[in-house]
Amino acid sequence: MPIKIPNNLPAANVLESENIFVMDADRAYTQDIRPLKILILNLMPVKSVTETQLLRLLGNTPLQVEVDFIYTASYIPTHTSRDYLTEFYGTFQDVKHKKYDGFIITGAPVEFMDFEEVAYWNELAEIFDWSKTHAWSSFHICWGAQAGLYYHYGVPKYILPEKLSGVYLHKLCVQHEKLFRGFDDEFYVPHSRNTEERKEDILKVPELTILAEAYEAGVYAVANLQKRQFFITGHAEYDPYTLRNEFERDLKAGLNPHIPQNYFPNNDPTQEPVVKWRSVAHLLFANWLNYYVYQETPFEINSIG
């Protein structure tokens, strides 16, 4: 089944070229079906890139998915035009009266700031509270995961001595967890961050379960399974060239970055990166949509919460 997105969203052209069935709002209204309603809070500066990455994964499912995008009203992005936001995005005030089957929050380039120093922290705190009663399941990515773990459970973050960048080998920490159904015992996922959560802090919170971790990159997936909250520190959704683009950006900025680990053949940035995580990304999002959203969410969406 297709993914329903706003009319004329630029990501549609990319997705259609990859044979992902996209349906715009006008066509979706003609179908008599209860789609899954997903809200995405996109905190990334270049929003179109993150949109495409997430929609590619949400669209690879037999379910019909209807997506709304929001941005923070308390901080207006500088890398995305006002016209683009007006046409394709809303704010929290536009959707706070609605119920959603799933809620996704992305990462954000604010890692070095304390959470309370982030310009939109108060607004984000309101959204986190709202999600507990208005979204059946929530999926937090990278800084979004750090922010969620801190707000809901008081888990702190720590600045790393150097940026963690590369594709890392992971292992499962629990058996037969539905989010990782079909996963191999070991699997690769990209990471790109300057901060971390520590395992010992997470283990102090009885409601939280560590589902997967990386041998070199630390904790990867944490969940409150009872509340269907998931916190993912890596970037399975990354495109093949995302890490390369970040590396080249940091080089130009004079940051003297390390070459992303396990990414370029022979650690040579002039060679084409090898994608080791594409199947992981599709399976991760498909499992979340299927097992924690579709199979559990109430048919009458207004009864959520």
Salt bridges, closest charged atoms under 4 A:
GLU18 OE1 - ARG56 NE 2.72
GLU66 OE2 - LYS4 NZ 3.35
GLU66 OE2 - LYS37 NZ 3.07
ASP68 OD2 - LYS98 NZ 3.76
ASP101 OD2 - ARG34 NH1 2.88
GLU126 OE2 - LYS96 NZ 3.23
ASP129 OD1 - LYS132 NZ 3.37
GLU162 OE1 - HIS258 NE2 3.16
GLU196 OE2 - ARG198 NE 3.53
ASP201 OD1 - LYS204 NZ 3.78
GLU213 OE2 - LYS171 NZ 3.74
GLU213 OE1 - LYS199 NZ 3.38
GLU237 OE2 - HIS235 ND1 2.64
ASP239 OD1 - ARG56 NH1 2.74
ASP250 OD2 - LYS163 NZ 3.33
ASP250 OD1 - ARG249 NE 3.18
GLU272 OE2 - ARG244 NH1 3.84
GLU296 OE2 - LYS178 NZ 3.13
